[in-house]
Amino acid sequence: MTSLTILRRCLSDTRGAAAIEYALIAALLAGAIIAAVGGAGQSVLGLYTRTTAAVQAAIPGSVSP
């Protein structure tokens, strides 16, 4: 078997194509989820910061951060 025959056989083999496609889709979904969770985390952090400031402002004699 020559190297050209081996190369042709490898290029025409599509058995693993579906697995690779599913892996790429899973990677894209994971990236989207990470981006969404990161954005939501920043929003929640801002909410807690504003709430803390409002509570501390409402308590007489409290020290602001």
PyMOL Python script that loads the backbone (N, CA, C, O; Angstrom):
from pymol import cmd

cmd.read_pdbstr("""\
ATOM      1  N   MET A   1       0.860  -1.168   0.000  1.00  0.00           N
ATOM      2  CA  MET A   1       0.000   0.000   0.000  1.00  0.00           C
ATOM      3  C   MET A   1       0.913   1.240   0.000  1.00  0.00           C
ATOM      4  O   MET A   1       1.802   1.374   0.841  1.00  0.00           O
ATOM      5  N   THR A   2       0.677   2.106  -0.930  1.00  0.00           N
ATOM      6  CA  THR A   2       1.502   3.303  -1.040  1.00  0.00           C
ATOM      7  C   THR A   2       0.967   4.403  -0.132  1.00  0.00           C
ATOM      8  O   THR A   2      -0.164   4.333   0.350  1.00  0.00           O
ATOM      9  N   SER A   3       1.786   5.406   0.091  1.00  0.00           N
ATOM     10  CA  SER A   3       1.335   6.503   0.945  1.00  0.00           C
ATOM     11  C   SER A   3       0.213   7.295   0.300  1.00  0.00           C
ATOM     12  O   SER A   3      -0.615   7.871   1.005  1.00  0.00           O
ATOM     13  N   LEU A   4       0.165   7.338  -1.018  1.00  0.00           N
ATOM     14  CA  LEU A   4      -0.933   8.032  -1.693  1.00  0.00           C
ATOM     15  C   LEU A   4      -2.246   7.296  -1.452  1.00  0.00           C
ATOM     16  O   LEU A   4      -3.280   7.934  -1.254  1.00  0.00           O
ATOM     17  N   THR A   5      -2.224   5.991  -1.466  1.00  0.00           N
ATOM     18  CA  THR A   5      -3.429   5.203  -1.194  1.00  0.00           C
ATOM     19  C   THR A   5      -3.902   5.421   0.242  1.00  0.00           C
ATOM     20  O   THR A   5      -5.099   5.561   0.496  1.00  0.00           O
ATOM     21  N   ILE A   6      -2.964   5.447   1.167  1.00  0.00           N
ATOM     22  CA  ILE A   6      -3.324   5.679   2.582  1.00  0.00           C
ATOM     23  C   ILE A   6      -3.919   7.064   2.748  1.00  0.00           C
ATOM     24  O   ILE A   6      -4.907   7.230   3.463  1.00  0.00           O
ATOM     25  N   LEU A   7      -3.333   8.062   2.097  1.00  0.00           N
ATOM     26  CA  LEU A   7      -3.848   9.423   2.181  1.00  0.00           C
ATOM     27  C   LEU A   7      -5.257   9.512   1.607  1.00  0.00           C
ATOM     28  O   LEU A   7      -6.127  10.145   2.204  1.00  0.00           O
ATOM     29  N   ARG A   8      -5.489   8.894   0.470  1.00  0.00           N
ATOM     30  CA  ARG A   8      -6.832   8.910  -0.135  1.00  0.00           C
ATOM     31  C   ARG A   8      -7.842   8.231   0.778  1.00  0.00           C
ATOM     32  O   ARG A   8      -8.967   8.705   0.933  1.00  0.00           O
ATOM     33  N   ARG A   9      -7.438   7.124   1.378  1.00  0.00           N
ATOM     34  CA  ARG A   9      -8.353   6.403   2.263  1.00  0.00           C
ATOM     35  C   ARG A   9      -8.691   7.243   3.497  1.00  0.00           C
ATOM     36  O   ARG A   9      -9.838   7.249   3.944  1.00  0.00           O
ATOM     37  N   CYS A  10      -7.715   7.942   4.044  1.00  0.00           N
ATOM     38  CA  CYS A  10      -7.967   8.788   5.216  1.00  0.00           C
ATOM     39  C   CYS A  10      -8.865   9.964   4.864  1.00  0.00           C
ATOM     40  O   CYS A  10      -9.745  10.327   5.643  1.00  0.00           O
ATOM     41  N   LEU A  11      -8.649  10.563   3.693  1.00  0.00           N
ATOM     42  CA  LEU A  11      -9.456  11.712   3.298  1.00  0.00           C
ATOM     43  C   LEU A  11     -10.895  11.339   2.968  1.00  0.00           C
ATOM     44  O   LEU A  11     -11.800  12.160   3.118  1.00  0.00           O
ATOM     45  N   SER A  12     -11.108  10.128   2.526  1.00  0.00           N
ATOM     46  CA  SER A  12     -12.468   9.716   2.169  1.00  0.00           C
ATOM     47  C   SER A  12     -13.233   9.107   3.346  1.00  0.00           C
ATOM     48  O   SER A  12     -14.436   8.868   3.238  1.00  0.00           O
ATOM     49  N   ASP A  13     -12.559   8.855   4.456  1.00  0.00           N
ATOM     50  CA  ASP A  13     -13.205   8.252   5.623  1.00  0.00           C
ATOM     51  C   ASP A  13     -13.999   9.326   6.366  1.00  0.00           C
ATOM     52  O   ASP A  13     -13.423  10.320   6.807  1.00  0.00           O
ATOM     53  N   THR A  14     -15.311   9.142   6.509  1.00  0.00           N
ATOM     54  CA  THR A  14     -16.171  10.131   7.168  1.00  0.00           C
ATOM     55  C   THR A  14     -16.818   9.579   8.438  1.00  0.00           C
ATOM     56  O   THR A  14     -17.785  10.156   8.935  1.00  0.00           O
ATOM     57  N   ARG A  15     -16.303   8.483   8.964  1.00  0.00           N
ATOM     58  CA  ARG A  15     -16.938   7.867  10.132  1.00  0.00           C
ATOM     59  C   ARG A  15     -16.906   8.757  11.364  1.00  0.00           C
ATOM     60  O   ARG A  15     -17.846   8.719  12.158  1.00  0.00           O
ATOM     61  N   GLY A  16     -15.874   9.548  11.555  1.00  0.00           N
ATOM     62  CA  GLY A  16     -15.780  10.385  12.740  1.00  0.00           C
ATOM     63  C   GLY A  16     -16.311  11.797  12.539  1.00  0.00           C
ATOM     64  O   GLY A  16     -16.232  12.623  13.448  1.00  0.00           O
ATOM     65  N   ALA A  17     -16.849  12.082  11.363  1.00  0.00           N
ATOM     66  CA  ALA A  17     -17.293  13.442  11.061  1.00  0.00           C
ATOM     67  C   ALA A  17     -18.438  13.881  11.969  1.00  0.00           C
ATOM     68  O   ALA A  17     -18.450  15.021  12.433  1.00  0.00           O
ATOM     69  N   ALA A  18     -19.384  13.010  12.228  1.00  0.00           N
ATOM     70  CA  ALA A  18     -20.529  13.380  13.067  1.00  0.00           C
ATOM     71  C   ALA A  18     -20.075  13.677  14.494  1.00  0.00           C
ATOM     72  O   ALA A  18     -20.568  14.616  15.120  1.00  0.00           O
ATOM     73  N   ALA A  19     -19.149  12.890  15.004  1.00  0.00           N
ATOM     74  CA  ALA A  19     -18.653  13.121  16.366  1.00  0.00           C
ATOM     75  C   ALA A  19     -17.942  14.465  16.459  1.00  0.00           C
ATOM     76  O   ALA A  19     -18.097  15.187  17.444  1.00  0.00           O
ATOM     77  N   ILE A  20     -17.170  14.794  15.445  1.00  0.00           N
ATOM     78  CA  ILE A  20     -16.474  16.081  15.442  1.00  0.00           C
ATOM     79  C   ILE A  20     -17.478  17.228  15.363  1.00  0.00           C
ATOM     80  O   ILE A  20     -17.314  18.242  16.040  1.00  0.00           O
ATOM     81  N   GLU A  21     -18.506  17.076  14.549  1.00  0.00           N
ATOM     82  CA  GLU A  21     -19.529  18.120  14.441  1.00  0.00           C
ATOM     83  C   GLU A  21     -20.253  18.315  15.773  1.00  0.00           C
ATOM     84  O   GLU A  21     -20.497  19.449  16.186  1.00  0.00           O
ATOM     85  N   TYR A  22     -20.594  17.224  16.440  1.00  0.00           N
ATOM     86  CA  TYR A  22     -21.254  17.339  17.741  1.00  0.00           C
ATOM     87  C   TYR A  22     -20.331  17.986  18.764  1.00  0.00           C
ATOM     88  O   TYR A  22     -20.787  18.768  19.599  1.00  0.00           O
ATOM     89  N   ALA A  23     -19.055  17.674  18.711  1.00  0.00           N
ATOM     90  CA  ALA A  23     -18.096  18.285  19.634  1.00  0.00           C
ATOM     91  C   ALA A  23     -17.989  19.789  19.391  1.00  0.00           C
ATOM     92  O   ALA A  23     -17.897  20.564  20.343  1.00  0.00           O
ATOM     93  N   LEU A  24     -17.999  20.205  18.131  1.00  0.00           N
ATOM     94  CA  LEU A  24     -17.943  21.632  17.818  1.00  0.00           C
ATOM     95  C   LEU A  24     -19.202  22.347  18.294  1.00  0.00           C
ATOM     96  O   LEU A  24     -19.119  23.457  18.821  1.00  0.00           O
ATOM     97  N   ILE A  25     -20.363  21.727  18.115  1.00  0.00           N
ATOM     98  CA  ILE A  25     -21.615  22.319  18.588  1.00  0.00           C
ATOM     99  C   ILE A  25     -21.600  22.436  20.109  1.00  0.00           C
ATOM    100  O   ILE A  25     -22.016  23.454  20.661  1.00  0.00           O
ATOM    101  N   ALA A  26     -21.120  21.395  20.782  1.00  0.00           N
ATOM    102  CA  ALA A  26     -21.045  21.425  22.247  1.00  0.00           C
ATOM    103  C   ALA A  26     -20.094  22.524  22.717  1.00  0.00           C
ATOM    104  O   ALA A  26     -20.374  23.198  23.707  1.00  0.00           O
ATOM    105  N   ALA A  27     -18.980  22.710  22.022  1.00  0.00           N
ATOM    106  CA  ALA A  27     -18.027  23.757  22.389  1.00  0.00           C
ATOM    107  C   ALA A  27     -18.640  25.143  22.203  1.00  0.00           C
ATOM    108  O   ALA A  27     -18.432  26.028  23.033  1.00  0.00           O
ATOM    109  N   LEU A  28     -19.390  25.337  21.125  1.00  0.00           N
ATOM    110  CA  LEU A  28     -20.053  26.623  20.899  1.00  0.00           C
ATOM    111  C   LEU A  28     -21.109  26.899  21.970  1.00  0.00           C
ATOM    112  O   LEU A  28     -21.220  28.020  22.468  1.00  0.00           O
ATOM    113  N   LEU A  29     -21.873  25.880  22.315  1.00  0.00           N
ATOM    114  CA  LEU A  29     -22.875  26.038  23.368  1.00  0.00           C
ATOM    115  C   LEU A  29     -22.219  26.349  24.713  1.00  0.00           C
ATOM    116  O   LEU A  29     -22.712  27.189  25.466  1.00  0.00           O
ATOM    117  N   ALA A  30     -21.131  25.685  25.009  1.00  0.00           N
ATOM    118  CA  ALA A  30     -20.426  25.939  26.267  1.00  0.00           C
ATOM    119  C   ALA A  30     -19.927  27.378  26.309  1.00  0.00           C
ATOM    120  O   ALA A  30     -20.028  28.043  27.341  1.00  0.00           O
ATOM    121  N   GLY A  31     -19.389  27.860  25.195  1.00  0.00           N
ATOM    122  CA  GLY A  31     -18.929  29.250  25.142  1.00  0.00           C
ATOM    123  C   GLY A  31     -20.065  30.229  25.353  1.00  0.00           C
ATOM    124  O   GLY A  31     -19.901  31.226  26.056  1.00  0.00           O
ATOM    125  N   ALA A  32     -21.215  29.957  24.754  1.00  0.00           N
ATOM    126  CA  ALA A  32     -22.377  30.837  24.915  1.00  0.00           C
ATOM    127  C   ALA A  32     -22.868  30.824  26.364  1.00  0.00           C
ATOM    128  O   ALA A  32     -23.229  31.867  26.908  1.00  0.00           O
ATOM    129  N   ILE A  33     -22.880  29.661  26.977  1.00  0.00           N
ATOM    130  CA  ILE A  33     -23.321  29.558  28.377  1.00  0.00           C
ATOM    131  C   ILE A  33     -22.362  30.303  29.298  1.00  0.00           C
ATOM    132  O   ILE A  33     -22.795  31.007  30.210  1.00  0.00           O
ATOM    133  N   ILE A  34     -21.070  30.153  29.063  1.00  0.00           N
ATOM    134  CA  ILE A  34     -20.078  30.844  29.889  1.00  0.00           C
ATOM    135  C   ILE A  34     -20.239  32.353  29.764  1.00  0.00           C
ATOM    136  O   ILE A  34     -20.161  33.072  30.760  1.00  0.00           O
ATOM    137  N   ALA A  35     -20.462  32.833  28.547  1.00  0.00           N
ATOM    138  CA  ALA A  35     -20.645  34.277  28.340  1.00  0.00           C
ATOM    139  C   ALA A  35     -21.909  34.771  29.039  1.00  0.00           C
ATOM    140  O   ALA A  35     -21.902  35.840  29.650  1.00  0.00           O
ATOM    141  N   ALA A  36     -22.989  34.005  28.954  1.00  0.00           N
ATOM    142  CA  ALA A  36     -24.249  34.410  29.583  1.00  0.00           C
ATOM    143  C   ALA A  36     -24.134  34.411  31.099  1.00  0.00           C
ATOM    144  O   ALA A  36     -24.622  35.330  31.756  1.00  0.00           O
ATOM    145  N   VAL A  37     -23.507  33.412  31.650  1.00  0.00           N
ATOM    146  CA  VAL A  37     -23.360  33.333  33.109  1.00  0.00           C
ATOM    147  C   VAL A  37     -22.446  34.451  33.599  1.00  0.00           C
ATOM    148  O   VAL A  37     -22.685  35.024  34.662  1.00  0.00           O
ATOM    149  N   GLY A  38     -21.411  34.763  32.841  1.00  0.00           N
ATOM    150  CA  GLY A  38     -20.521  35.859  33.224  1.00  0.00           C
ATOM    151  C   GLY A  38     -21.259  37.186  33.249  1.00  0.00           C
ATOM    152  O   GLY A  38     -21.073  37.986  34.166  1.00  0.00           O
ATOM    153  N   GLY A  39     -22.092  37.423  32.250  1.00  0.00           N
ATOM    154  CA  GLY A  39     -22.880  38.666  32.220  1.00  0.00           C
ATOM    155  C   GLY A  39     -23.892  38.719  33.344  1.00  0.00           C
ATOM    156  O   GLY A  39     -24.083  39.767  33.960  1.00  0.00           O
ATOM    157  N   ALA A  40     -24.539  37.605  33.616  1.00  0.00           N
ATOM    158  CA  ALA A  40     -25.519  37.564  34.705  1.00  0.00           C
ATOM    159  C   ALA A  40     -24.828  37.750  36.051  1.00  0.00           C
ATOM    160  O   ALA A  40     -25.383  38.379  36.951  1.00  0.00           O
ATOM    161  N   GLY A  41     -23.623  37.208  36.192  1.00  0.00           N
ATOM    162  CA  GLY A  41     -22.877  37.359  37.439  1.00  0.00           C
ATOM    163  C   GLY A  41     -22.555  38.819  37.718  1.00  0.00           C
ATOM    164  O   GLY A  41     -22.633  39.268  38.862  1.00  0.00           O
ATOM    165  N   GLN A  42     -22.195  39.557  36.681  1.00  0.00           N
ATOM    166  CA  GLN A  42     -21.901  40.983  36.855  1.00  0.00           C
ATOM    167  C   GLN A  42     -23.166  41.746  37.259  1.00  0.00           C
ATOM    168  O   GLN A  42     -23.106  42.662  38.078  1.00  0.00           O
ATOM    169  N   SER A  43     -24.304  41.367  36.684  1.00  0.00           N
ATOM    170  CA  SER A  43     -25.574  42.021  37.041  1.00  0.00           C
ATOM    171  C   SER A  43     -25.936  41.755  38.499  1.00  0.00           C
ATOM    172  O   SER A  43     -26.365  42.665  39.210  1.00  0.00           O
ATOM    173  N   VAL A  44     -25.768  40.529  38.938  1.00  0.00           N
ATOM    174  CA  VAL A  44     -26.080  40.172  40.328  1.00  0.00           C
ATOM    175  C   VAL A  44     -25.133  40.888  41.282  1.00  0.00           C
ATOM    176  O   VAL A  44     -25.549  41.351  42.344  1.00  0.00           O
ATOM    177  N   LEU A  45     -23.860  40.979  40.906  1.00  0.00           N
ATOM    178  CA  LEU A  45     -22.899  41.696  41.746  1.00  0.00           C
ATOM    179  C   LEU A  45     -23.305  43.159  41.894  1.00  0.00           C
ATOM    180  O   LEU A  45     -23.228  43.714  42.989  1.00  0.00           O
ATOM    181  N   GLY A  46     -23.735  43.784  40.806  1.00  0.00           N
ATOM    182  CA  GLY A  46     -24.196  45.169  40.872  1.00  0.00           C
ATOM    183  C   GLY A  46     -25.428  45.318  41.750  1.00  0.00           C
ATOM    184  O   GLY A  46     -25.549  46.289  42.496  1.00  0.00           O
ATOM    185  N   LEU A  47     -26.346  44.352  41.662  1.00  0.00           N
ATOM    186  CA  LEU A  47     -27.549  44.378  42.499  1.00  0.00           C
ATOM    187  C   LEU A  47     -27.180  44.300  43.972  1.00  0.00           C
ATOM    188  O   LEU A  47     -27.710  45.066  44.777  1.00  0.00           O
ATOM    189  N   TYR A  48     -26.279  43.386  44.344  1.00  0.00           N
ATOM    190  CA  TYR A  48     -25.857  43.260  45.735  1.00  0.00           C
ATOM    191  C   TYR A  48     -25.137  44.521  46.209  1.00  0.00           C
ATOM    192  O   TYR A  48     -25.315  44.945  47.351  1.00  0.00           O
ATOM    193  N   THR A  49     -24.337  45.110  45.352  1.00  0.00           N
ATOM    194  CA  THR A  49     -23.623  46.333  45.728  1.00  0.00           C
ATOM    195  C   THR A  49     -24.593  47.469  46.000  1.00  0.00           C
ATOM    196  O   THR A  49     -24.454  48.186  46.991  1.00  0.00           O
ATOM    197  N   ARG A  50     -25.580  47.636  45.119  1.00  0.00           N
ATOM    198  CA  ARG A  50     -26.577  48.698  45.320  1.00  0.00           C
ATOM    199  C   ARG A  50     -27.416  48.443  46.567  1.00  0.00           C
ATOM    200  O   ARG A  50     -27.733  49.373  47.309  1.00  0.00           O
ATOM    201  N   THR A  51     -27.771  47.188  46.792  1.00  0.00           N
ATOM    202  CA  THR A  51     -28.564  46.844  47.969  1.00  0.00           C
ATOM    203  C   THR A  51     -27.783  47.113  49.243  1.00  0.00           C
ATOM    204  O   THR A  51     -28.328  47.662  50.201  1.00  0.00           O
ATOM    205  N   THR A  52     -26.513  46.731  49.265  1.00  0.00           N
ATOM    206  CA  THR A  52     -25.669  46.981  50.436  1.00  0.00           C
ATOM    207  C   THR A  52     -25.562  48.469  50.715  1.00  0.00           C
ATOM    208  O   THR A  52     -25.669  48.896  51.864  1.00  0.00           O
ATOM    209  N   ALA A  53     -25.354  49.254  49.682  1.00  0.00           N
ATOM    210  CA  ALA A  53     -25.239  50.708  49.859  1.00  0.00           C
ATOM    211  C   ALA A  53     -26.544  51.295  50.386  1.00  0.00           C
ATOM    212  O   ALA A  53     -26.526  52.172  51.249  1.00  0.00           O
ATOM    213  N   ALA A  54     -27.686  50.813  49.866  1.00  0.00           N
ATOM    214  CA  ALA A  54     -28.984  51.332  50.318  1.00  0.00           C
ATOM    215  C   ALA A  54     -29.254  50.967  51.773  1.00  0.00           C
ATOM    216  O   ALA A  54     -29.771  51.787  52.531  1.00  0.00           O
ATOM    217  N   VAL A  55     -28.909  49.746  52.168  1.00  0.00           N
ATOM    218  CA  VAL A  55     -29.134  49.318  53.550  1.00  0.00           C
ATOM    219  C   VAL A  55     -28.229  50.103  54.490  1.00  0.00           C
ATOM    220  O   VAL A  55     -28.672  50.550  55.548  1.00  0.00           O
ATOM    221  N   GLN A  56     -26.969  50.273  54.113  1.00  0.00           N
ATOM    222  CA  GLN A  56     -26.055  51.019  54.971  1.00  0.00           C
ATOM    223  C   GLN A  56     -26.454  52.482  55.073  1.00  0.00           C
ATOM    224  O   GLN A  56     -26.267  53.097  56.124  1.00  0.00           O
ATOM    225  N   ALA A  57     -27.001  53.056  54.002  1.00  0.00           N
ATOM    226  CA  ALA A  57     -27.464  54.442  54.036  1.00  0.00           C
ATOM    227  C   ALA A  57     -28.684  54.589  54.926  1.00  0.00           C
ATOM    228  O   ALA A  57     -28.904  55.650  55.510  1.00  0.00           O
ATOM    229  N   ALA A  58     -29.479  53.532  55.034  1.00  0.00           N
ATOM    230  CA  ALA A  58     -30.711  53.599  55.833  1.00  0.00           C
ATOM    231  C   ALA A  58     -30.462  53.415  57.310  1.00  0.00           C
ATOM    232  O   ALA A  58     -31.315  53.765  58.125  1.00  0.00           O
ATOM    233  N   ILE A  59     -29.302  52.867  57.682  1.00  0.00           N
ATOM    234  CA  ILE A  59     -28.983  52.642  59.108  1.00  0.00           C
ATOM    235  C   ILE A  59     -28.267  53.856  59.647  1.00  0.00           C
ATOM    236  O   ILE A  59     -27.204  54.220  59.142  1.00  0.00           O
ATOM    237  N   PRO A  60     -28.821  54.488  60.654  1.00  0.00           N
ATOM    238  CA  PRO A  60     -28.175  55.683  61.226  1.00  0.00           C
ATOM    239  C   PRO A  60     -26.833  55.298  61.866  1.00  0.00           C
ATOM    240  O   PRO A  60     -26.739  54.306  62.588  1.00  0.00           O
ATOM    241  N   GLY A  61     -25.811  56.096  61.589  1.00  0.00           N
ATOM    242  CA  GLY A  61     -24.497  55.871  62.186  1.00  0.00           C
ATOM    243  C   GLY A  61     -23.676  54.797  61.518  1.00  0.00           C
ATOM    244  O   GLY A  61     -22.591  54.474  62.000  1.00  0.00           O
ATOM    245  N   SER A  62     -24.150  54.234  60.430  1.00  0.00           N
ATOM    246  CA  SER A  62     -23.365  53.198  59.757  1.00  0.00           C
ATOM    247  C   SER A  62     -22.278  53.860  58.912  1.00  0.00           C
ATOM    248  O   SER A  62     -22.386  55.018  58.510  1.00  0.00           O
ATOM    249  N   VAL A  63     -21.223  53.076  58.661  1.00  0.00           N
ATOM    250  CA  VAL A  63     -20.091  53.568  57.875  1.00  0.00           C
ATOM    251  C   VAL A  63     -20.258  53.076  56.447  1.00  0.00           C
ATOM    252  O   VAL A  63     -20.466  51.886  56.211  1.00  0.00           O
ATOM    253  N   SER A  64     -20.167  53.993  55.503  1.00  0.00           N
ATOM    254  CA  SER A  64     -20.284  53.602  54.087  1.00  0.00           C
ATOM    255  C   SER A  64     -18.986  52.950  53.639  1.00  0.00           C
ATOM    256  O   SER A  64     -17.913  53.305  54.128  1.00  0.00           O
ATOM    257  N   PRO A  65     -19.071  51.986  52.702  1.00  0.00           N
ATOM    258  CA  PRO A  65     -17.841  51.301  52.238  1.00  0.00           C
ATOM    259  C   PRO A  65     -16.977  52.211  51.409  1.00  0.00           C
ATOM    260  O   PRO A  65     -15.915  51.798  50.943  1.00  0.00           O
TER     261      PRO A  65
END
""", "prot")
cmd.dss("prot")
cmd.show_as("cartoon", "prot")
cmd.util.cbc("prot")
cmd.orient("prot")
